[in-house]
Amino acid sequence: MHETGHMLGLDEEYSEDSNPYRAAHYALVEEAMGGNVAKAFVSRKAGDFSGGVMGSGLEVRPYHYVTFWEALGRITEPDLSRAAWRIE
């Protein structure tokens, strides 16, 4: 499941700060769900436990859908923007 998440555009939940791809993933989570969610779940340090599938667990969580959210926004523009779609 973890590697499939990478194929869907998700980054590690415990990456190094210097990873530019992580910054893009963090920005998507922040835009879709807010800064608190991004800080709590996407900015973990290596070794921190996470039950999320992109960390060290098996849970698929709402913030794992940000790449689908971004794609929906892109394919429905200009009629609907990303802001018109919500992850619940």
C-alpha positions as YAML, in Angstrom:
chain: A
units: angstrom
residues:
- id: 1
  name: MET
  ca: [0.00, 0.00, 0.00]
- id: 2
  name: HIS
  ca: [2.81, 2.38, 0.88]
- id: 3
  name: GLU
  ca: [4.49, 2.06, -2.52]
- id: 4
  name: THR
  ca: [1.14, 2.45, -4.29]
- id: 5
  name: GLY
  ca: [0.77, 5.73, -2.42]
- id: 6
  name: HIS
  ca: [4.00, 6.89, -4.05]
- id: 7
  name: MET
  ca: [2.60, 5.96, -7.47]
- id: 8
  name: LEU
  ca: [-0.43, 8.13, -6.65]
- id: 9
  name: GLY
  ca: [1.83, 11.08, -5.87]
- id: 10
  name: LEU
  ca: [2.06, 10.89, -2.08]
- id: 11
  name: ASP
  ca: [5.33, 11.47, -0.29]
- id: 12
  name: GLU
  ca: [6.67, 9.99, 2.92]
- id: 13
  name: GLU
  ca: [5.23, 11.27, 6.17]
- id: 14
  name: TYR
  ca: [8.73, 11.23, 7.60]
- id: 15
  name: SER
  ca: [10.93, 12.71, 4.85]
- id: 16
  name: GLU
  ca: [13.89, 15.00, 5.21]
- id: 17
  name: ASP
  ca: [13.08, 18.71, 5.06]
- id: 18
  name: SER
  ca: [15.32, 19.18, 1.99]
- id: 19
  name: ASN
  ca: [13.14, 16.95, -0.24]
- id: 20
  name: PRO
  ca: [11.50, 19.32, -2.79]
- id: 21
  name: TYR
  ca: [8.77, 16.78, -3.61]
- id: 22
  name: ARG
  ca: [7.80, 16.70, 0.07]
- id: 23
  name: ALA
  ca: [7.36, 20.48, 0.00]
- id: 24
  name: ALA
  ca: [4.87, 20.16, -2.87]
- id: 25
  name: HIS
  ca: [2.95, 17.39, -1.08]
- id: 26
  name: TYR
  ca: [2.92, 19.43, 2.15]
- id: 27
  name: ALA
  ca: [1.58, 22.46, 0.24]
- id: 28
  name: LEU
  ca: [-1.28, 20.39, -1.22]
- id: 29
  name: VAL
  ca: [-2.28, 19.05, 2.20]
- id: 30
  name: GLU
  ca: [-2.06, 22.56, 3.65]
- id: 31
  name: GLU
  ca: [-4.22, 24.02, 0.87]
- id: 32
  name: ALA
  ca: [-6.82, 21.25, 1.02]
- id: 33
  name: MET
  ca: [-7.06, 20.67, 4.75]
- id: 34
  name: GLY
  ca: [-5.20, 23.47, 6.54]
- id: 35
  name: GLY
  ca: [-1.83, 24.06, 8.11]
- id: 36
  name: ASN
  ca: [-2.58, 22.16, 11.31]
- id: 37
  name: VAL
  ca: [-3.25, 18.94, 9.41]
- id: 38
  name: ALA
  ca: [-0.15, 19.41, 7.26]
- id: 39
  name: LYS
  ca: [2.05, 20.05, 10.29]
- id: 40
  name: ALA
  ca: [0.62, 17.14, 12.27]
- id: 41
  name: PHE
  ca: [0.74, 14.47, 9.60]
- id: 42
  name: VAL
  ca: [3.09, 15.38, 6.76]
- id: 43
  name: SER
  ca: [6.00, 16.92, 8.63]
- id: 44
  name: ARG
  ca: [7.00, 14.03, 10.88]
- id: 45
  name: LYS
  ca: [10.65, 13.29, 11.46]
- id: 46
  name: ALA
  ca: [12.18, 9.94, 10.60]
- id: 47
  name: GLY
  ca: [11.47, 7.46, 13.38]
- id: 48
  name: ASP
  ca: [8.25, 9.16, 14.54]
- id: 49
  name: PHE
  ca: [5.40, 6.67, 14.58]
- id: 50
  name: SER
  ca: [2.53, 7.31, 12.20]
- id: 51
  name: GLY
  ca: [-0.44, 5.02, 11.71]
- id: 52
  name: GLY
  ca: [-0.86, 6.44, 8.20]
- id: 53
  name: VAL
  ca: [0.01, 4.31, 5.19]
- id: 54
  name: MET
  ca: [2.71, 6.79, 4.08]
- id: 55
  name: GLY
  ca: [4.30, 6.55, 7.52]
- id: 56
  name: SER
  ca: [4.68, 3.28, 9.35]
- id: 57
  name: GLY
  ca: [1.06, 2.16, 9.53]
- id: 58
  name: LEU
  ca: [-1.77, 0.84, 7.40]
- id: 59
  name: GLU
  ca: [-4.43, 3.56, 7.72]
- id: 60
  name: VAL
  ca: [-5.61, 5.47, 4.65]
- id: 61
  name: ARG
  ca: [-6.50, 8.90, 5.96]
- id: 62
  name: PRO
  ca: [-8.38, 11.85, 4.42]
- id: 63
  name: TYR
  ca: [-5.17, 13.77, 3.64]
- id: 64
  name: HIS
  ca: [-4.03, 10.86, 1.46]
- id: 65
  name: TYR
  ca: [-6.61, 12.01, -1.11]
- id: 66
  name: VAL
  ca: [-4.93, 15.35, -1.90]
- id: 67
  name: THR
  ca: [-3.53, 14.20, -5.24]
- id: 68
  name: PHE
  ca: [-7.02, 13.14, -6.37]
- id: 69
  name: TRP
  ca: [-8.33, 16.50, -5.11]
- id: 70
  name: GLU
  ca: [-5.69, 18.32, -7.14]
- id: 71
  name: ALA
  ca: [-6.50, 16.27, -10.26]
- id: 72
  name: LEU
  ca: [-10.23, 16.99, -9.93]
- id: 73
  name: GLY
  ca: [-9.48, 20.70, -9.71]
- id: 74
  name: ARG
  ca: [-7.30, 20.58, -12.81]
- id: 75
  name: ILE
  ca: [-9.70, 18.62, -15.01]
- id: 76
  name: THR
  ca: [-12.74, 20.70, -14.07]
- id: 77
  name: GLU
  ca: [-11.14, 24.14, -14.55]
- id: 78
  name: PRO
  ca: [-12.28, 26.75, -15.45]
- id: 79
  name: ASP
  ca: [-15.80, 25.69, -14.47]
- id: 80
  name: LEU
  ca: [-14.80, 24.40, -11.03]
- id: 81
  name: SER
  ca: [-11.59, 25.18, -9.20]
- id: 82
  name: ARG
  ca: [-9.87, 23.11, -6.54]
- id: 83
  name: ALA
  ca: [-11.61, 25.29, -3.97]
- id: 84
  name: ALA
  ca: [-14.96, 23.94, -5.20]
- id: 85
  name: TRP
  ca: [-13.94, 20.40, -4.20]
- id: 86
  name: ARG
  ca: [-13.59, 19.29, -0.58]
- id: 87
  name: ILE
  ca: [-12.11, 16.28, 1.15]
- id: 88
  name: GLU
  ca: [-14.29, 15.14, 4.02]
...
